[in-house]
Amino acid sequence: MKVGVIGSGDVGRVLAGGFLAHGHEVAIATREPAKLAAWAKQNPKGRVASFAEAAKFCELAVLAVKGTAANEALAAAGADALAGKVLIDATNPISGPPQNGVLKFFTTLDESLMEGLQKQFPRTRFVKAFNSVGNARMVNPDFGGVRPTMFICGNDAAAKATVQRILDDFGWETEDMGGAEAARAIEPLCMLWCIPGFLRNQWTHAFKLLK
Ligand SMILES: NC(=O)c1ccc[n+]([C@@H]2O[C@H](COP(=O)([O-])OP(=O)(O)OC[C@H]3O[C@@H](n4cnc5c(N)ncnc54)[C@H](OP(=O)(O)O)[C@@H]3O)[C@@H](O)[C@H]2O)c1
């Protein structure tokens, strides 16, 4: 697929590299292309683009920007360019530094970041994924042969099936938690995931749902 990664931080770079490694065409987007000079050298098959160029280029988009900038970044990408496309939303609504290891969010338990984005960009097919694991474990995580669980949600079943195929390739087991409202539960998993990191400098774990 043609994948447009909107975001140039650790997550954007890791997922862009992962999509390239799994045989996809990738455009990674930033407001400042110079930031991605080293990434471009290491990934000669990838292209560096503006938010709008990546959105136009892609069949599937990935949103990997600061949560506070998600709306602005999607507006810059363009609602028309993203219309009808699957968008993997890896963002978290982090509002400030942790308190005793617990991050603060600007959302409430009754409205998640992704629901707000889905309302703002109703023609884009949002699927929450990759938000509750560290970037170092996002692609082909090695847990001694055990597949960790990626919790996903979104309103479009076909979009979630597409994302599940990608997660299969990337070494994950997928748990579909339902519609966009489930992001109210999935986004705070980021808070839980980060606590061992902030308290004990442990950043290499992932969640597994036992059944
Ligand atoms: N770090 C992790 O391991 C991890 C794991 C799971 C989920 N997440 C989530 O994934 C997202 C990305 O995290 P990250 O650590 O890779 O990077 P980040 O530092 O949270 O975000 C960097 C990206 O945000 C964009 N950005 C910042 N302000 C902006 C603005 N005003 N308008 C448009 N774009 C703006 C930057 O664009 P430019 O390139 O133009 O500067 C850059 O691409 C976050 O929502 C984070 O909570 C992170």
The ligand as an SDF file (V2000), in Angstrom:
LIG
                    3D

 48 52  0  0  0  0  0  0  0  0999 V2000
    6.9060    8.0300   21.8360 N   0  0  0  0  0  0  0  0  0  0  0  0
    6.2960    6.8600   21.9250 C   0  0  0  0  0  0  0  0  0  0  0  0
    6.9310    5.7990   22.1220 O   0  0  0  0  0  0  0  0  0  0  0  0
    4.7840    6.8010   21.7610 C   0  0  0  0  0  0  0  0  0  0  0  0
    4.1410    5.5660   21.8860 C   0  0  0  0  0  0  0  0  0  0  0  0
    2.7650    5.4840   21.6340 C   0  0  0  0  0  0  0  0  0  0  0  0
    2.0680    6.6280   21.2540 C   0  0  0  0  0  0  0  0  0  0  0  0
    2.7170    7.8120   21.1750 N   0  0  0  0  0  0  0  0  0  0  0  0
    1.9630    8.9960   20.7120 C   0  0  0  0  0  0  0  0  0  0  0  0
    2.3180    9.1900   19.3460 O   0  0  0  0  0  0  0  0  0  0  0  0
    2.3320   10.5920   19.0200 C   0  0  0  0  0  0  0  0  0  0  0  0
    3.7180   10.9610   18.4750 C   0  0  0  0  0  0  0  0  0  0  0  0
    4.6710   10.7920   19.4950 O   0  0  0  0  0  0  0  0  0  0  0  0
    6.2300   11.0250   19.2400 P   0  0  0  0  0  0  0  0  0  0  0  0
    6.8890   10.7130   20.5360 O   0  0  0  0  0  0  0  0  0  0  0  0
    6.6470   10.3230   18.0140 O   0  0  0  0  0  0  0  0  0  0  0  0
    6.3620   12.5570   18.8730 O   0  0  0  0  0  0  0  0  0  0  0  0
    5.7980   13.9370   19.4900 P   0  0  0  0  0  0  0  0  0  0  0  0
    6.9840   14.7080   19.9570 O   0  0  0  0  0  0  0  0  0  0  0  0
    4.6950   13.6900   20.4490 O   0  0  0  0  0  0  0  0  0  0  0  0
    5.2120   14.6100   18.1650 O   0  0  0  0  0  0  0  0  0  0  0  0
    6.0510   14.9960   17.1380 C   0  0  0  0  0  0  0  0  0  0  0  0
    5.2330   15.3560   15.9470 C   0  0  0  0  0  0  0  0  0  0  0  0
    4.1970   16.2900   16.2910 O   0  0  0  0  0  0  0  0  0  0  0  0
    4.1620   17.2980   15.2830 C   0  0  0  0  0  0  0  0  0  0  0  0
    3.6870   18.5710   15.8290 N   0  0  0  0  0  0  0  0  0  0  0  0
    4.0130   19.1490   17.0120 C   0  0  0  0  0  0  0  0  0  0  0  0
    3.3840   20.3330   17.1340 N   0  0  0  0  0  0  0  0  0  0  0  0
    2.6590   20.5060   15.9960 C   0  0  0  0  0  0  0  0  0  0  0  0
    1.7900   21.5250   15.5190 C   0  0  0  0  0  0  0  0  0  0  0  0
    1.5300   22.6130   16.2440 N   0  0  0  0  0  0  0  0  0  0  0  0
    1.1920   21.3390   14.3240 N   0  0  0  0  0  0  0  0  0  0  0  0
    1.4340   20.2250   13.5750 C   0  0  0  0  0  0  0  0  0  0  0  0
    2.2540   19.2390   13.9830 N   0  0  0  0  0  0  0  0  0  0  0  0
    2.8540   19.3770   15.1680 C   0  0  0  0  0  0  0  0  0  0  0  0
    5.5940   17.4450   14.8330 C   0  0  0  0  0  0  0  0  0  0  0  0
    5.5760   17.9590   13.5330 O   0  0  0  0  0  0  0  0  0  0  0  0
    6.9070   18.4480   12.7950 P   0  0  0  0  0  0  0  0  0  0  0  0
    7.5310   17.2130   12.2370 O   0  0  0  0  0  0  0  0  0  0  0  0
    6.4280   19.3460   11.7380 O   0  0  0  0  0  0  0  0  0  0  0  0
    7.7550   19.1110   13.8320 O   0  0  0  0  0  0  0  0  0  0  0  0
    6.0790   16.0090   14.8720 C   0  0  0  0  0  0  0  0  0  0  0  0
    5.8170   15.3640   13.6380 O   0  0  0  0  0  0  0  0  0  0  0  0
    1.9600   11.3280   20.3150 C   0  0  0  0  0  0  0  0  0  0  0  0
    0.5890   11.6210   20.2890 O   0  0  0  0  0  0  0  0  0  0  0  0
    2.2830   10.3080   21.4150 C   0  0  0  0  0  0  0  0  0  0  0  0
    1.4880   10.4810   22.5740 O   0  0  0  0  0  0  0  0  0  0  0  0
    4.0510    7.9350   21.4270 C   0  0  0  0  0  0  0  0  0  0  0  0
  1  2  1  0
  2  3  2  0
  2  4  1  0
  4  5  1  0
  4 48  2  0
  5  6  2  0
  6  7  1  0
  7  8  2  0
  8  9  1  0
  8 48  1  0
  9 10  1  0
  9 46  1  0
 10 11  1  0
 11 12  1  0
 11 44  1  0
 12 13  1  0
 13 14  1  0
 14 15  2  0
 14 16  1  0
 14 17  1  0
 17 18  1  0
 18 19  2  0
 18 20  1  0
 18 21  1  0
 21 22  1  0
 22 23  1  0
 23 24  1  0
 23 42  1  0
 24 25  1  0
 25 26  1  0
 25 36  1  0
 26 27  1  0
 26 35  1  0
 27 28  2  0
 28 29  1  0
 29 30  1  0
 29 35  2  0
 30 31  1  0
 30 32  2  0
 32 33  1  0
 33 34  2  0
 34 35  1  0
 36 37  1  0
 36 42  1  0
 37 38  1  0
 38 39  2  0
 38 40  1  0
 38 41  1  0
 42 43  1  0
 44 45  1  0
 44 46  1  0
 46 47  1  0
M  CHG  2   8   1  16  -1
M  END
$$$$
